[in-house]
Amino acid sequence: MRDPQSCRPPPSAAASPVEADPFLPSEYTAALLRQVRLRAPLTGRVLDMGTGSGVLLAALAECGAQDLVGVDIEPSAVHRAGALVETLGLPRACVRQGDLWDAVRGQSFDLVVFNPPQLPVRAGAEPGMRLRTWSDGGVLGREVIDRFLDGLPTHLTPEGAALVTHSGFLGLDETQRRLTRRGLRGEVVHTVTVHLGEAKLRQLAQDWGEHAFGRAVHRVGPYVFCDVQVLEIRHAERGAR
């Protein structure tokens, strides 16, 4: 069994050909990218959870981070991000394969960035252009983000912060309650509105938006949009920036 702590991409991790680039950065990634750049210069240990293409890993290095770790559950993403790390010659950066915190057991970080899968994908839905693990958040959309938040306190240094994308339909109040129970505090530092394309909408249960339309989800003619926040999360005793 492969050591989840290894920094080397798996040998057969090449991505399968697709009609379009499955690693194309999304609007969610762009929102995180802006927040990363606002915090430059960066110091300390930095974790890019769900690194995907590795674009945030590269941006973190450009902003001064010297000790970088990227984690993704998908071998093809580990291969892609690892190739970018090698091409750019990023200092002290490695990419590991694993499921969330399993890949960094016993380690803590000064900054963590994460764009979690958070769509309430219906059972039996066919994956779209992107890998299903990058969008499927379980029945309520919270499965992955909640597991991430549960493990965050022990992986965040006392002065550390996490920047996490959070779809409006997940319910910010529920997220804040979960953070409070774990001694954390979240602050919305940025909000964007993104288009939910047909490929995404086809993956969702028919009644998923009943509670969200008019609040976090909006329809304009045939188009559907969703509000997405970027949360900055810190230990509660340290407060938010």
N, C-alpha and C positions, 0 to 999 in steps of 0.2 A: 504493500500500500504506500502511496506517495506521501512523503513528509509534507504536511501543509505549511511548515515554516520555510520550506525551500524557496529561494528567490529565482530559481531557474524555471522558464516556461516548460510545460510538458512537451515531450518530443513530437507528438502528433497533434499539435494545437493549431494548425493552419485553419483559417476560416474557410467555410464553404462558399463557393461562388454564389452571388445573389444578383438580382437585377439592379439593385441600387446599394449604396454603401450602408451596411447595417450599423456601422460605427459613426455615422455622421452625427456630430454633436447636436443635441436638442436645445430648445429654448430654456429648459430647466438647467442644463449645463451652462448656458450663457449667463443665466442669472447668478449662478454660483461663481462663475468666472469674474463677474464684476465685483462681487463682494471680496473675493480673494485679492484682487488688485487694489481695492480700497484699503486693505490691511498691510500692504507692502511698506517697508521691508519685513519679511518673515524670518523668525528664528525658531530654534528648537526642533523637536521631532514632529513630523507631519504625516498624516494618514489620509490617503484618497481611497475611501471605501467605495466599491463598485466602480473601479477605475475605467472600465470600458475601453475606449480608444487611447486613454492615457493623456488626453489633452489637458485635463486639470492638473495632472501630475507635472506636466511640462510647464504649465502656467505657475504652479507653486514654486518650481525651481527658478523660473524667471523672476519671481518676486522675492528671491533670496533664501528660500528654504534649502538647507544643506543635507538634511537627514530625512529621506523620503521613502515611504512605503505605499505601494498600490496593491489593492486586493480586489479580486473578482472571482465569482464562482464559476465562470465560463472559461474553459481552456482557450477558446479562440480569442477572448478578450485579453487574457494573460499574454498570449503570443503577440497580439497587436500592440498592446501597451509596452511590452518588453522590447519590441522592435523599435518603437519610438524612443524609448529610453536610450537604447544603444545608438540610434542614429544621431540623437541630439547630444550624446555624451553627458547625460545628466549626472552630476556628482552625487555619490552615495545614495542612489535611488535603486530600488528593487521592486519587483512585482511578484506577488504570491497568489496562488490559487487556493480558495477556501470559501467556506460559507460564513460570511460576516466575521465575528470575533474569533472563530476557530483558527484563523490564519495568523493571529497576533496574540495568542494566549500569553498572559503575564506581562504584556507590554502596555505602556501608557504614552499618550501623545499630547503635545501642546496645541495642536490644531487638527481637527478631523473634518473632512468635507464628505458629504454623501448626498447623492441624488437617488433615493430608493425607489424601487418599483411600488406603485401605490394605486394602480387601477383595480377596481373590483371586477376582475375578469370572470366571466361565466364559465361554468364547468363545460368541458368539451369544445371550447372555442379554439379555432385554428389559429396558430401563431401568425402574426403579420410579418412585415419586413424584418423587424427587430426580433431578437431572441426573447422568448416568453419570460424568462427569468428577469428581464429588464423592465417588464411592465406589470406582471402578475403580482398583485398585492393581496391575493386571497379574496374571500367572499365579500369582506367589507373594505378591502384595500389597505388594511392596517397590519397585515400579518408580518411583513418584513420590517416596516418602520418601528413597530412595537418591540420586536426582538432586538433591533438595533438600540433603541432607547433603554431597554432593560440592561444591556451590557455596557452602556456608555459610561456610567459613573466610575467603574473600576478601570477604564481605559483612558480617562481624561485626567491630566495633571491638575493639581489644585488651582492653578491660574489658567488652565486651558479652556478652549472654546471649540464648539462644533458648529459648522454651518450646514444646514440640512434643508432641502426643498420639501415643501409640504403643500399638497393639493388642498384647495379650500373645502372640497366635499368630504374630506376625512374628518372634519370637525376639530377646529383649533382648541375648543374648550376641553375635549377629551384628551388631546395631546398634552395640554397644560396640566391637567389632573394627573396624568401618568408621570410627567416630569416632577411634579411636586412630591409624589409618593417616593421618588427615587433621589430626592435631595437635589434636584436640578431646577433650573429656571430658564424659560425660553422667551425671547423677544423677537418680534417680527421686525426685521431690518430692511426688507425689500418685498414688494409685491409686483408681480407681472400678470398679464392676462395672455393666455396662450390658446391657440386654436386646437380643438380636438378633431382630428381628421376622421374620415369615414373608416379607415383601417382600424383605428382605436375604438370608435363607437360600435363597430361590429363585434368587438370582443366582449362588450359589457352586457350584463343582464338587462332585460328590458325595463325593469323598474328601478334601476340604479340611481337615476337622477330625480326621482319624485321629490325627495327631501332637499335636493340641491339646486334645482332650477329657480332662478330669481334671487338666489343668495350667492353661491359660489360659482354656479354654472349659468351661462346666459346663452340664449339663442337669438341670432340676428338673421332673419330670413332662413335660408337652409343651413346656416353655419352655427356651430356650437363652440363656445369659448369657456375657459375655466380660469378662475383666479388661482394663482400659485404664490405662496409666500416663501421667503427664505428666513428660516429661524436661526438665530444665534443662541446657542445653548451653553450655559455655564453652571458650575456648582452654585447652589442657591446662596450659600454664605458669602460668595464672591460677588453675587449680583450680575446684572447684564451691563454691557457697555452703554 
